[in-house]
Amino acid sequence: MNKPDYDIKVAVVILNWNGKKYLEQFIPVLIKNSNSDNVWLYVADNGSKDDSLSFLQNNFPEIKIIRLEKNYGFAEGYNRALRKINAEYYVILNSDVEVSSNWIFPVINKMDNDKKVAAAMPKIKSYRDKSYFEYAGAAGGFIDKFGYPFCQGRILDTVEKDEGQYNTEREIFWASGACMFVRSEVFHEQGAFDSDFFAHMEEIDLSWRMKNAGYKIMYYPDVEVYHVGGGALPNDSPFKLYLNFRNNLFMLYKNLPKESLFKIVFIRMVLDGASALVYLLKFSFGSFSAVFRAHISFYKSMKRLNKKRAKLLKNNVPSTHKEQYPHSIIYHFFIKKQKTFKNISF
């Protein structure tokens, strides 16, 4: 008998960094609701200083542990961990997510039936109030023409109540890293996460690269998971703001079509400048500095970004996708007061 190509069908992988409280809270539910011979559960530890790993070893020996010697961030941490796992599918799962019963195979079976689906996500709702969507993904991710991400169920900071309005499966632009099902072959074929991102927007960048390579990203609402959010970096962290502004520019530069690249990046930088001015007027000097440092880092990274873009162009064709909103979501939100997904039209 030939040896199978993969050791296991599905590997659920949590990246942990000093997250014992979330492991205590959510690992028992994960084990209960992921009980299958075709599923292995992993915790990849990013050099934690707490007793996360001893807690797991003493209480949940069925969890496989991958030790990383330091905090590599979300992107490189997952890259290093996933290179060690020979599974057909990865499920990238935040440590602060509560999964529901029968949460894995309704998604996996649909991906099995459509080999063009490279990544997918379920409905992501708030752990604190399960009647509402959750910021980090909600009912599927999109971006506007200037690279601002938003979701079905969440535009900027406005999060909708789930009233069944997004219960139709559909192709989306990006799948949330809070709970991302990804075909391992395509993950590695497309260069995995960009380690330069460290954290934030790496899943959008990967999804965009996959789409440029001709794959689909899907939202499957039959499954729900519940996300706490803000587990690694608080929402008001200047470092988180820096990563978001910098990584957005990285992502745009790598993936935009040639004909719109410089125009869109220039306009986006002007809009970033406007945001920085607002922070300054509010005396939020940490936030103002974060935007400034993000732009400096972008300029300093230009040589490396050009190499990355050239490498991507050999196999992928940057193009405009129907899941990319062709207008400004900022304009529609603040000027036209259209604050829910159903009020905008592609």
VEXVEX-377498 format. One record per residue (C-alpha): x, y, z; residue in one letter; residue number from 1. Coordinates in pm, 1 decimal, padded with zeros to 6 digits, always signed. Each point is the difference from the previous one (the first is absolute). Layout:
REM residues N
<xx=X; yy=Y; zz=Z; r=A; k=NUM>;
...
This chain:
REM residues 346
<xx=+00000.0; yy=+00000.0; zz=+00000.0; r=M; k=1>;
<xx=+00130.6; yy=+00343.6; zz=-00092.6; r=N; k=2>;
<xx=+00071.2; yy=+00239.3; zz=+00281.8; r=K; k=3>;
<xx=-00257.5; yy=+00282.5; zz=+00001.3; r=P; k=4>;
<xx=+00117.1; yy=+00342.9; zz=-00105.7; r=D; k=5>;
<xx=-00100.5; yy=+00148.5; zz=+00333.8; r=Y; k=6>;
<xx=+00031.7; yy=-00118.6; zz=+00356.7; r=D; k=7>;
<xx=-00343.1; yy=+00137.3; zz=+00084.4; r=I; k=8>;
<xx=-00298.3; yy=+00159.6; zz=-00173.6; r=K; k=9>;
<xx=-00037.7; yy=+00306.1; zz=+00223.7; r=V; k=10>;
<xx=+00238.2; yy=+00169.2; zz=+00241.9; r=A; k=11>;
<xx=-00150.5; yy=+00262.7; zz=+00228.5; r=V; k=12>;
<xx=+00284.1; yy=+00229.1; zz=+00104.0; r=V; k=13>;
<xx=-00010.1; yy=+00260.6; zz=+00276.5; r=I; k=14>;
<xx=+00288.7; yy=+00242.5; zz=+00031.9; r=L; k=15>;
<xx=+00052.9; yy=+00079.6; zz=+00366.9; r=N; k=16>;
<xx=+00193.7; yy=+00277.0; zz=+00169.5; r=W; k=17>;
<xx=-00046.8; yy=+00029.7; zz=+00375.2; r=N; k=18>;
<xx=-00361.5; yy=-00101.6; zz=-00047.5; r=G; k=19>;
<xx=-00059.8; yy=-00248.7; zz=+00279.9; r=K; k=20>;
<xx=-00331.4; yy=+00163.4; zz=+00098.6; r=K; k=21>;
<xx=-00142.2; yy=-00057.5; zz=-00348.2; r=Y; k=22>;
<xx=+00134.9; yy=-00354.9; zz=-00019.1; r=L; k=23>;
<xx=-00166.7; yy=-00077.0; zz=+00333.9; r=E; k=24>;
<xx=-00325.1; yy=+00146.4; zz=-00124.8; r=Q; k=25>;
<xx=-00023.7; yy=-00126.9; zz=-00356.6; r=F; k=26>;
<xx=+00211.7; yy=-00316.6; zz=-00039.8; r=I; k=27>;
<xx=-00254.3; yy=-00227.8; zz=+00175.7; r=P; k=28>;
<xx=-00273.8; yy=+00113.8; zz=-00240.2; r=V; k=29>;
<xx=+00235.2; yy=-00038.4; zz=-00297.1; r=L; k=30>;
<xx=+00083.0; yy=-00358.3; zz=+00096.3; r=I; k=31>;
<xx=-00364.8; yy=-00088.4; zz=+00058.6; r=K; k=32>;
<xx=-00115.6; yy=+00145.9; zz=-00332.5; r=N; k=33>;
<xx=+00292.1; yy=-00122.3; zz=-00213.4; r=S; k=34>;
<xx=-00012.1; yy=-00368.6; zz=+00086.7; r=N; k=35>;
<xx=+00091.2; yy=-00178.1; zz=-00322.8; r=S; k=36>;
<xx=+00267.9; yy=-00244.3; zz=-00114.5; r=D; k=37>;
<xx=+00058.4; yy=+00236.3; zz=-00294.3; r=N; k=38>;
<xx=+00082.0; yy=+00302.2; zz=+00217.7; r=V; k=39>;
<xx=+00314.1; yy=+00074.0; zz=+00199.1; r=W; k=40>;
<xx=+00020.2; yy=+00292.3; zz=+00240.8; r=L; k=41>;
<xx=+00316.6; yy=+00206.8; zz=+00036.1; r=Y; k=42>;
<xx=+00117.5; yy=+00288.9; zz=+00212.9; r=V; k=43>;
<xx=+00303.5; yy=+00177.7; zz=-00143.4; r=A; k=44>;
<xx=+00161.5; yy=+00202.8; zz=+00275.6; r=D; k=45>;
<xx=+00170.2; yy=+00329.1; zz=-00089.9; r=N; k=46>;
<xx=+00253.5; yy=-00000.8; zz=+00284.0; r=G; k=47>;
<xx=-00251.8; yy=+00054.5; zz=+00282.8; r=S; k=48>;
<xx=+00129.9; yy=+00103.6; zz=+00341.6; r=K; k=49>;
<xx=-00306.4; yy=-00118.8; zz=+00190.9; r=D; k=50>;
<xx=-00075.9; yy=-00364.6; zz=+00081.0; r=D; k=51>;
<xx=-00221.7; yy=-00060.2; zz=-00304.3; r=S; k=52>;
<xx=+00188.0; yy=-00307.9; zz=-00115.2; r=L; k=53>;
<xx=+00028.2; yy=-00172.7; zz=+00336.2; r=S; k=54>;
<xx=-00373.5; yy=+00060.8; zz=+00044.7; r=F; k=55>;
<xx=-00072.7; yy=-00168.4; zz=-00333.8; r=L; k=56>;
<xx=+00233.9; yy=-00292.0; zz=+00064.4; r=Q; k=57>;
<xx=-00148.1; yy=-00064.5; zz=+00343.2; r=N; k=58>;
<xx=-00364.0; yy=+00034.2; zz=-00099.0; r=N; k=59>;
<xx=-00036.5; yy=-00068.4; zz=-00372.2; r=F; k=60>;
<xx=+00259.4; yy=-00251.6; zz=-00120.2; r=P; k=61>;
<xx=-00199.7; yy=-00049.2; zz=-00322.0; r=E; k=62>;
<xx=+00108.5; yy=+00347.8; zz=-00114.3; r=I; k=63>;
<xx=+00315.5; yy=-00014.3; zz=-00212.6; r=K; k=64>;
<xx=+00247.8; yy=+00274.0; zz=+00088.1; r=I; k=65>;
<xx=+00241.6; yy=+00181.7; zz=-00229.9; r=I; k=66>;
<xx=+00255.5; yy=+00210.6; zz=+00185.6; r=R; k=67>;
<xx=+00139.6; yy=+00315.4; zz=-00157.8; r=L; k=68>;
<xx=+00295.7; yy=+00159.2; zz=+00174.5; r=E; k=69>;
<xx=-00129.3; yy=+00358.5; zz=-00007.1; r=K; k=70>;
<xx=-00298.7; yy=+00215.0; zz=-00096.0; r=N; k=71>;
<xx=+00007.3; yy=+00003.4; zz=-00379.4; r=Y; k=72>;
<xx=-00336.0; yy=+00173.3; zz=-00025.9; r=G; k=73>;
<xx=-00309.1; yy=-00140.4; zz=-00167.1; r=F; k=74>;
<xx=+00140.5; yy=-00026.1; zz=-00351.9; r=A; k=75>;
<xx=+00339.1; yy=-00161.4; zz=+00052.1; r=E; k=76>;
<xx=-00120.9; yy=-00192.1; zz=+00304.1; r=G; k=77>;
<xx=-00260.7; yy=-00176.1; zz=-00209.4; r=Y; k=78>;
<xx=+00240.7; yy=-00044.9; zz=-00291.2; r=N; k=79>;
<xx=+00251.2; yy=-00180.9; zz=+00221.0; r=R; k=80>;
<xx=-00267.5; yy=-00212.3; zz=+00165.1; r=A; k=81>;
<xx=-00183.2; yy=-00098.8; zz=-00318.0; r=L; k=82>;
<xx=+00320.6; yy=-00111.0; zz=-00170.3; r=R; k=83>;
<xx=+00014.5; yy=-00271.5; zz=+00266.2; r=K; k=84>;
<xx=-00353.8; yy=-00127.6; zz=-00062.7; r=I; k=85>;
<xx=-00084.2; yy=-00232.3; zz=-00290.3; r=N; k=86>;
<xx=-00376.7; yy=+00046.2; zz=-00030.3; r=A; k=87>;
<xx=-00226.0; yy=+00047.4; zz=-00302.1; r=E; k=88>;
<xx=-00175.2; yy=+00291.9; zz=+00166.5; r=Y; k=89>;
<xx=+00106.7; yy=+00243.3; zz=+00268.3; r=Y; k=90>;
<xx=-00249.0; yy=+00173.2; zz=+00223.6; r=V; k=91>;
<xx=+00165.4; yy=+00312.2; zz=+00136.2; r=I; k=92>;
<xx=-00183.0; yy=+00075.0; zz=+00323.1; r=L; k=93>;
<xx=+00048.7; yy=+00279.8; zz=+00251.4; r=N; k=94>;
<xx=+00040.3; yy=-00109.2; zz=+00360.4; r=S; k=95>;
<xx=-00292.6; yy=+00223.1; zz=+00102.8; r=D; k=96>;
<xx=-00259.0; yy=-00176.0; zz=-00217.4; r=V; k=97>;
<xx=-00275.3; yy=-00229.0; zz=+00124.3; r=E; k=98>;
<xx=-00096.2; yy=-00254.4; zz=-00265.0; r=V; k=99>;
<xx=-00345.9; yy=-00147.6; zz=-00041.9; r=S; k=100>;
<xx=-00094.5; yy=-00364.1; zz=-00044.8; r=S; k=101>;
<xx=+00064.9; yy=-00157.9; zz=-00341.8; r=N; k=102>;
<xx=+00199.7; yy=+00305.8; zz=-00106.3; r=W; k=103>;
<xx=+00271.0; yy=-00152.2; zz=-00219.6; r=I; k=104>;
<xx=-00134.7; yy=-00234.3; zz=-00265.1; r=F; k=105>;
<xx=-00290.1; yy=+00207.2; zz=-00137.4; r=P; k=106>;
<xx=+00274.3; yy=+00235.6; zz=-00123.8; r=V; k=107>;
<xx=+00254.0; yy=-00268.1; zz=-00094.8; r=I; k=108>;
<xx=-00256.1; yy=-00199.2; zz=-00200.2; r=N; k=109>;
<xx=-00086.5; yy=+00305.5; zz=-00208.7; r=K; k=110>;
<xx=+00367.4; yy=+00069.8; zz=-00063.0; r=M; k=111>;
<xx=+00045.4; yy=-00363.7; zz=-00102.4; r=D; k=112>;
<xx=-00276.5; yy=+00047.1; zz=-00257.3; r=N; k=113>;
<xx=+00158.0; yy=+00310.5; zz=-00155.0; r=D; k=114>;
<xx=+00377.4; yy=-00019.6; zz=-00046.5; r=K; k=115>;
<xx=+00011.7; yy=+00367.0; zz=-00102.9; r=K; k=116>;
<xx=-00083.3; yy=+00102.7; zz=+00357.5; r=V; k=117>;
<xx=+00334.6; yy=+00074.0; zz=+00164.0; r=A; k=118>;
<xx=-00132.4; yy=+00141.3; zz=+00326.8; r=A; k=119>;
<xx=-00330.0; yy=+00040.8; zz=+00180.0; r=A; k=120>;
<xx=-00148.2; yy=+00131.6; zz=+00319.5; r=M; k=121>;
<xx=-00314.6; yy=-00059.0; zz=+00206.1; r=P; k=122>;
<xx=-00224.5; yy=+00262.6; zz=+00152.2; r=K; k=123>;
<xx=+00191.7; yy=+00174.0; zz=+00278.9; r=I; k=124>;
<xx=-00209.3; yy=+00141.7; zz=+00281.3; r=K; k=125>;
<xx=+00075.4; yy=+00175.4; zz=+00324.2; r=S; k=126>;
<xx=+00075.0; yy=-00220.3; zz=+00298.1; r=Y; k=127>;
<xx=-00120.0; yy=+00276.0; zz=+00233.1; r=R; k=128>;
<xx=-00334.6; yy=+00038.2; zz=-00178.5; r=D; k=129>;
<xx=-00073.4; yy=-00290.4; zz=-00230.3; r=K; k=130>;
<xx=-00284.0; yy=+00183.1; zz=-00171.5; r=S; k=131>;
<xx=+00254.8; yy=+00231.9; zz=-00166.0; r=Y; k=132>;
<xx=+00271.9; yy=-00051.0; zz=-00256.4; r=F; k=133>;
<xx=+00359.5; yy=+00044.0; zz=+00111.0; r=E; k=134>;
<xx=+00237.1; yy=+00261.4; zz=-00139.2; r=Y; k=135>;
<xx=+00270.8; yy=-00236.3; zz=-00128.0; r=A; k=136>;
<xx=-00174.1; yy=-00155.0; zz=-00298.8; r=G; k=137>;
<xx=-00373.4; yy=+00006.4; zz=+00078.5; r=A; k=138>;
<xx=-00171.5; yy=-00156.0; zz=-00305.0; r=A; k=139>;
<xx=+00288.7; yy=+00020.6; zz=-00244.6; r=G; k=140>;
<xx=+00267.0; yy=+00253.2; zz=-00090.6; r=G; k=141>;
<xx=+00019.1; yy=+00257.2; zz=-00279.4; r=F; k=142>;
<xx=+00215.8; yy=+00303.8; zz=-00080.8; r=I; k=143>;
<xx=-00072.6; yy=+00324.6; zz=-00178.4; r=D; k=144>;
<xx=+00201.4; yy=+00151.4; zz=-00286.4; r=K; k=145>;
<xx=+00243.1; yy=+00163.9; zz=+00243.5; r=F; k=146>;
<xx=+00063.7; yy=-00315.6; zz=+00201.2; r=G; k=147>;
<xx=-00222.9; yy=+00068.7; zz=+00300.2; r=Y; k=148>;
<xx=-00133.2; yy=-00333.4; zz=+00127.4; r=P; k=149>;
<xx=-00360.7; yy=-00050.9; zz=+00104.8; r=F; k=150>;
<xx=-00241.4; yy=-00289.2; zz=+00031.8; r=C; k=151>;
<xx=-00351.1; yy=-00116.9; zz=-00047.6; r=Q; k=152>;
<xx=-00127.4; yy=+00092.3; zz=+00342.9; r=G; k=153>;
<xx=+00275.5; yy=+00248.8; zz=+00089.1; r=R; k=154>;
<xx=+00099.6; yy=+00327.3; zz=-00164.9; r=I; k=155>;
<xx=+00276.2; yy=+00190.6; zz=+00180.0; r=L; k=156>;
<xx=-00105.9; yy=-00016.4; zz=+00367.3; r=D; k=157>;
<xx=-00371.4; yy=-00057.2; zz=-00063.4; r=T; k=158>;
<xx=-00089.8; yy=-00362.5; zz=+00070.7; r=V; k=159>;
<xx=-00341.6; yy=-00135.7; zz=-00095.3; r=E; k=160>;
<xx=-00232.0; yy=-00232.7; zz=+00184.2; r=K; k=161>;
<xx=-00035.6; yy=-00337.2; zz=-00170.2; r=D; k=162>;
<xx=-00358.7; yy=-00018.5; zz=-00120.5; r=E; k=163>;
<xx=+00066.1; yy=-00254.4; zz=-00272.7; r=G; k=164>;
<xx=+00077.2; yy=+00269.6; zz=-00257.2; r=Q; k=165>;
<xx=+00329.0; yy=-00168.4; zz=-00097.9; r=Y; k=166>;
<xx=-00102.0; yy=-00365.0; zz=+00000.9; r=N; k=167>;
<xx=+00088.3; yy=-00060.1; zz=-00365.0; r=T; k=168>;
<xx=+00335.8; yy=-00153.2; zz=-00083.1; r=E; k=169>;
<xx=+00199.2; yy=+00212.6; zz=-00240.1; r=R; k=170>;
<xx=+00340.5; yy=+00078.9; zz=-00136.4; r=E; k=171>;
<xx=+00179.4; yy=+00265.0; zz=+00205.3; r=I; k=172>;
<xx=+00326.1; yy=+00192.0; zz=-00026.8; r=F; k=173>;
<xx=+00171.3; yy=-00118.8; zz=+00318.0; r=W; k=174>;
<xx=-00047.9; yy=-00257.1; zz=+00272.7; r=A; k=175>;
<xx=+00062.8; yy=+00097.5; zz=+00359.6; r=S; k=176>;
<xx=+00311.0; yy=-00124.2; zz=+00177.5; r=G; k=177>;
<xx=-00213.7; yy=-00047.4; zz=+00311.5; r=A; k=178>;
<xx=-00140.3; yy=-00315.9; zz=-00161.7; r=C; k=179>;
<xx=+00143.6; yy=-00072.4; zz=-00343.0; r=M; k=180>;
<xx=-00033.0; yy=-00332.0; zz=-00181.1; r=F; k=181>;
<xx=+00275.8; yy=-00024.9; zz=-00258.8; r=V; k=182>;
<xx=+00113.0; yy=-00263.2; zz=-00249.2; r=R; k=183>;
<xx=+00357.6; yy=-00075.9; zz=+00107.9; r=S; k=184>;
<xx=+00131.5; yy=-00056.9; zz=-00352.6; r=E; k=185>;
<xx=-00115.1; yy=+00345.3; zz=-00109.7; r=V; k=186>;
<xx=+00119.0; yy=+00161.7; zz=+00323.2; r=F; k=187>;
<xx=+00356.8; yy=-00110.4; zz=-00066.5; r=H; k=188>;
<xx=-00024.7; yy=+00042.0; zz=-00378.4; r=E; k=189>;
<xx=-00089.3; yy=+00367.9; zz=+00051.6; r=Q; k=190>;
<xx=+00286.9; yy=+00063.4; zz=+00238.3; r=G; k=191>;
<xx=-00188.9; yy=-00030.8; zz=+00331.7; r=A; k=192>;
<xx=-00051.1; yy=+00311.7; zz=+00210.9; r=F; k=193>;
<xx=+00232.9; yy=+00293.0; zz=-00061.9; r=D; k=194>;
<xx=+00223.0; yy=-00007.6; zz=+00307.3; r=S; k=195>;
<xx=+00080.2; yy=+00371.9; zz=-00037.6; r=D; k=196>;
<xx=-00356.3; yy=+00077.2; zz=+00107.1; r=F; k=197>;
<xx=+00064.8; yy=-00144.4; zz=+00349.8; r=F; k=198>;
<xx=-00371.7; yy=+00026.6; zz=+00082.6; r=A; k=199>;
<xx=-00317.7; yy=+00150.5; zz=-00151.4; r=H; k=200>;
<xx=-00120.4; yy=-00015.9; zz=-00360.9; r=M; k=201>;
<xx=+00224.0; yy=-00293.6; zz=-00091.5; r=E; k=202>;
<xx=-00312.7; yy=-00206.2; zz=-00066.2; r=E; k=203>;
<xx=-00133.7; yy=+00269.5; zz=-00235.6; r=I; k=204>;
<xx=+00331.2; yy=+00009.1; zz=-00184.9; r=D; k=205>;
<xx=+00001.8; yy=-00380.5; zz=-00031.4; r=L; k=206>;
<xx=-00363.0; yy=-00005.9; zz=-00114.7; r=S; k=207>;
<xx=+00078.8; yy=+00265.2; zz=-00264.3; r=W; k=208>;
<xx=+00297.5; yy=-00199.7; zz=-00127.1; r=R; k=209>;
<xx=-00217.8; yy=-00309.4; zz=-00021.4; r=M; k=210>;
<xx=-00264.6; yy=+00189.2; zz=-00195.3; r=K; k=211>;
<xx=+00262.2; yy=+00141.7; zz=-00235.9; r=N; k=212>;
<xx=+00106.6; yy=-00361.1; zz=-00060.8; r=A; k=213>;
<xx=-00355.3; yy=-00093.6; zz=-00101.3; r=G; k=214>;
<xx=-00128.9; yy=-00153.9; zz=+00321.5; r=Y; k=215>;
<xx=-00318.0; yy=+00080.7; zz=+00191.4; r=K; k=216>;
<xx=-00050.9; yy=+00107.7; zz=+00361.2; r=I; k=217>;
<xx=-00336.6; yy=-00104.8; zz=+00141.4; r=M; k=218>;
<xx=-00234.0; yy=+00082.3; zz=+00286.9; r=Y; k=219>;
<xx=-00208.2; yy=-00289.5; zz=+00133.9; r=Y; k=220>;
<xx=-00267.0; yy=+00118.5; zz=+00248.6; r=P; k=221>;
<xx=-00114.0; yy=-00348.9; zz=+00104.8; r=D; k=222>;
<xx=+00271.7; yy=+00001.9; zz=+00266.1; r=V; k=223>;
<xx=+00032.7; yy=+00258.5; zz=+00277.5; r=E; k=224>;
<xx=+00290.0; yy=+00069.3; zz=+00234.7; r=V; k=225>;
<xx=+00023.2; yy=+00259.3; zz=+00276.6; r=Y; k=226>;
<xx=+00299.3; yy=+00232.5; zz=+00030.6; r=H; k=227>;
<xx=+00101.4; yy=+00206.5; zz=+00302.7; r=V; k=228>;
<xx=+00227.5; yy=+00234.0; zz=-00200.6; r=G; k=229>;
<xx=+00291.2; yy=+00221.2; zz=+00100.7; r=G; k=230>;
<xx=+00172.9; yy=-00290.3; zz=+00168.4; r=G; k=231>;
<xx=+00359.3; yy=+00071.9; zz=-00107.0; r=A; k=232>;
<xx=+00004.2; yy=+00376.7; zz=-00048.5; r=L; k=233>;
<xx=-00263.7; yy=+00237.9; zz=+00140.5; r=P; k=234>;
<xx=-00191.1; yy=+00202.1; zz=-00257.8; r=N; k=235>;
<xx=+00147.0; yy=+00330.0; zz=+00120.8; r=D; k=236>;
<xx=+00360.6; yy=-00121.7; zz=-00023.4; r=S; k=237>;
<xx=+00224.4; yy=+00236.9; zz=-00203.0; r=P; k=238>;
<xx=+00200.0; yy=-00305.5; zz=-00110.3; r=F; k=239>;
<xx=-00317.3; yy=-00161.8; zz=-00137.3; r=K; k=240>;
<xx=-00082.7; yy=+00324.5; zz=-00181.8; r=L; k=241>;
<xx=+00352.5; yy=+00012.8; zz=-00143.0; r=Y; k=242>;
<xx=-00028.9; yy=-00356.9; zz=-00129.1; r=L; k=243>;
<xx=-00339.2; yy=+00065.2; zz=-00158.4; r=N; k=244>;
<xx=+00112.9; yy=+00312.3; zz=-00188.4; r=F; k=245>;
<xx=+00336.1; yy=-00145.3; zz=-00104.1; r=R; k=246>;
<xx=-00129.3; yy=-00342.5; zz=-00099.9; r=N; k=247>;
<xx=-00281.7; yy=+00149.5; zz=-00203.1; r=N; k=248>;
<xx=+00254.1; yy=+00188.0; zz=-00212.0; r=L; k=249>;
<xx=+00212.1; yy=-00314.7; zz=-00031.4; r=F; k=250>;
<xx=-00304.3; yy=-00194.9; zz=-00115.9; r=M; k=251>;
<xx=-00111.6; yy=+00259.4; zz=-00254.7; r=L; k=252>;
<xx=+00347.8; yy=+00032.1; zz=-00148.8; r=Y; k=253>;
<xx=+00039.3; yy=-00374.8; zz=-00041.5; r=K; k=254>;
<xx=-00340.0; yy=-00085.0; zz=-00144.9; r=N; k=255>;
<xx=-00149.5; yy=+00292.1; zz=-00195.1; r=L; k=256>;
<xx=-00011.2; yy=-00007.7; zz=-00382.3; r=P; k=257>;
<xx=+00277.4; yy=+00201.3; zz=-00162.6; r=K; k=258>;
<xx=-00236.2; yy=+00254.6; zz=-00156.0; r=E; k=259>;
<xx=-00144.3; yy=+00108.6; zz=+00335.5; r=S; k=260>;
<xx=+00292.1; yy=-00067.7; zz=+00233.9; r=L; k=261>;
<xx=+00157.8; yy=+00341.9; zz=+00046.5; r=F; k=262>;
<xx=-00326.6; yy=+00192.9; zz=-00016.9; r=K; k=263>;
<xx=-00165.9; yy=-00210.9; zz=+00269.2; r=I; k=264>;
<xx=+00305.3; yy=-00011.1; zz=+00226.1; r=V; k=265>;
<xx=+00041.6; yy=+00379.5; zz=-00026.9; r=F; k=266>;
<xx=-00365.7; yy=+00066.0; zz=+00083.8; r=I; k=267>;
<xx=+00014.5; yy=-00245.3; zz=+00287.1; r=R; k=268>;
<xx=+00304.1; yy=+00175.5; zz=+00144.1; r=M; k=269>;
<xx=-00180.9; yy=+00333.8; zz=-00023.8; r=V; k=270>;
<xx=-00295.4; yy=-00151.8; zz=+00185.3; r=L; k=271>;
<xx=+00240.4; yy=-00136.3; zz=+00261.4; r=D; k=272>;
<xx=+00136.7; yy=+00352.5; zz=+00038.1; r=G; k=273>;
<xx=-00352.0; yy=+00127.5; zz=+00060.7; r=A; k=274>;
<xx=-00045.2; yy=-00265.0; zz=+00268.5; r=S; k=275>;
<xx=+00328.7; yy=+00104.7; zz=+00159.9; r=A; k=276>;
<xx=-00118.4; yy=+00361.5; zz=+00006.3; r=L; k=277>;
<xx=-00320.0; yy=-00102.8; zz=+00178.1; r=V; k=278>;
<xx=+00205.9; yy=-00187.6; zz=+00260.1; r=Y; k=279>;
<xx=+00218.0; yy=+00308.1; zz=+00046.9; r=L; k=280>;
<xx=-00301.9; yy=+00228.0; zz=+00046.7; r=L; k=281>;
<xx=-00127.0; yy=-00240.5; zz=+00265.6; r=K; k=282>;
<xx=+00340.8; yy=+00012.0; zz=+00171.8; r=F; k=283>;
<xx=+00038.7; yy=-00373.0; zz=-00063.1; r=S; k=284>;
<xx=+00373.9; yy=+00024.6; zz=-00052.2; r=F; k=285>;
<xx=+00060.6; yy=-00374.9; zz=+00017.4; r=G; k=286>;
<xx=-00244.5; yy=-00060.3; zz=-00284.6; r=S; k=287>;
<xx=+00142.4; yy=+00289.3; zz=-00203.0; r=F; k=288>;
<xx=+00349.1; yy=-00143.4; zz=+00042.7; r=S; k=289>;
<xx=-00123.4; yy=-00347.3; zz=-00100.2; r=A; k=290>;
<xx=-00120.1; yy=+00125.4; zz=-00340.0; r=V; k=291>;
<xx=+00321.7; yy=+00195.8; zz=-00055.5; r=F; k=292>;
<xx=+00216.6; yy=-00300.5; zz=+00087.7; r=R; k=293>;
<xx=-00209.9; yy=-00224.6; zz=-00224.3; r=A; k=294>;
<xx=+00073.1; yy=+00221.2; zz=-00300.9; r=H; k=295>;
<xx=+00370.5; yy=+00017.1; zz=+00082.6; r=I; k=296>;
<xx=+00011.5; yy=-00379.2; zz=+00018.9; r=S; k=297>;
<xx=-00182.6; yy=-00024.4; zz=-00333.1; r=F; k=298>;
<xx=+00259.2; yy=+00222.7; zz=-00169.6; r=Y; k=299>;
<xx=+00286.3; yy=-00193.0; zz=+00155.7; r=K; k=300>;
<xx=-00150.6; yy=-00330.1; zz=-00117.2; r=S; k=301>;
<xx=-00037.5; yy=+00104.3; zz=-00364.0; r=M; k=302>;
<xx=+00291.9; yy=-00206.1; zz=-00131.4; r=K; k=303>;
<xx=-00128.6; yy=-00314.1; zz=+00166.9; r=R; k=304>;
<xx=-00357.4; yy=+00068.0; zz=-00112.3; r=L; k=305>;
<xx=+00112.9; yy=+00037.2; zz=-00360.2; r=N; k=306>;
<xx=+00167.7; yy=-00341.5; zz=+00019.4; r=K; k=307>;
<xx=-00312.1; yy=-00155.1; zz=+00147.9; r=K; k=308>;
<xx=-00223.0; yy=+00156.1; zz=-00264.6; r=R; k=309>;
<xx=+00230.6; yy=-00118.0; zz=-00280.2; r=A; k=310>;
<xx=-00004.4; yy=-00352.6; zz=+00140.9; r=K; k=311>;
<xx=-00378.8; yy=-00001.5; zz=+00025.0; r=L; k=312>;
<xx=-00037.2; yy=+00125.5; zz=-00356.9; r=L; k=313>;
<xx=+00171.8; yy=-00313.2; zz=-00132.6; r=K; k=314>;
<xx=-00296.0; yy=-00218.4; zz=+00096.0; r=N; k=315>;
<xx=-00289.0; yy=+00227.5; zz=+00099.1; r=N; k=316>;
<xx=-00183.5; yy=+00268.7; zz=-00192.3; r=V; k=317>;
<xx=-00095.1; yy=+00300.2; zz=+00215.7; r=P; k=318>;
<xx=-00350.0; yy=+00095.6; zz=-00101.3; r=S; k=319>;
<xx=-00321.5; yy=+00155.7; zz=+00121.1; r=T; k=320>;
<xx=-00236.2; yy=-00252.7; zz=+00155.3; r=H; k=321>;
<xx=-00376.1; yy=+00021.2; zz=+00022.7; r=K; k=322>;
<xx=+00024.2; yy=-00029.8; zz=+00379.5; r=E; k=323>;
<xx=+00199.9; yy=+00323.8; zz=+00017.3; r=Q; k=324>;
<xx=-00227.6; yy=+00297.1; zz=+00059.0; r=Y; k=325>;
<xx=+00070.9; yy=+00245.7; zz=-00286.1; r=P; k=326>;
<xx=-00069.9; yy=+00310.2; zz=+00209.7; r=H; k=327>;
<xx=+00111.7; yy=+00146.9; zz=+00332.6; r=S; k=328>;
<xx=-00156.8; yy=-00163.9; zz=+00303.7; r=I; k=329>;
<xx=+00116.3; yy=+00300.4; zz=+00204.9; r=I; k=330>;
<xx=-00203.7; yy=+00236.3; zz=-00220.1; r=Y; k=331>;
<xx=-00310.0; yy=-00218.5; zz=+00017.8; r=H; k=332>;
<xx=+00031.5; yy=-00038.6; zz=+00377.5; r=F; k=333>;
<xx=+00070.6; yy=+00359.0; zz=+00104.5; r=F; k=334>;
<xx=-00155.7; yy=+00207.6; zz=-00281.4; r=I; k=335>;
<xx=-00289.4; yy=-00212.1; zz=-00125.0; r=K; k=336>;
<xx=-00061.0; yy=-00153.3; zz=+00345.2; r=K; k=337>;
<xx=-00022.1; yy=-00350.5; zz=-00146.6; r=Q; k=338>;
<xx=+00120.9; yy=-00198.7; zz=+00297.6; r=K; k=339>;
<xx=-00114.9; yy=-00353.2; zz=-00076.7; r=T; k=340>;
<xx=+00109.4; yy=-00237.0; zz=-00273.1; r=F; k=341>;
<xx=-00349.3; yy=-00041.1; zz=-00145.6; r=K; k=342>;
<xx=-00012.7; yy=+00376.6; zz=-00067.6; r=N; k=343>;
<xx=+00294.5; yy=-00002.0; zz=-00239.5; r=I; k=344>;
<xx=-00004.4; yy=-00155.2; zz=-00344.6; r=S; k=345>;
<xx=+00288.7; yy=-00146.3; zz=-00196.4; r=F; k=346>;
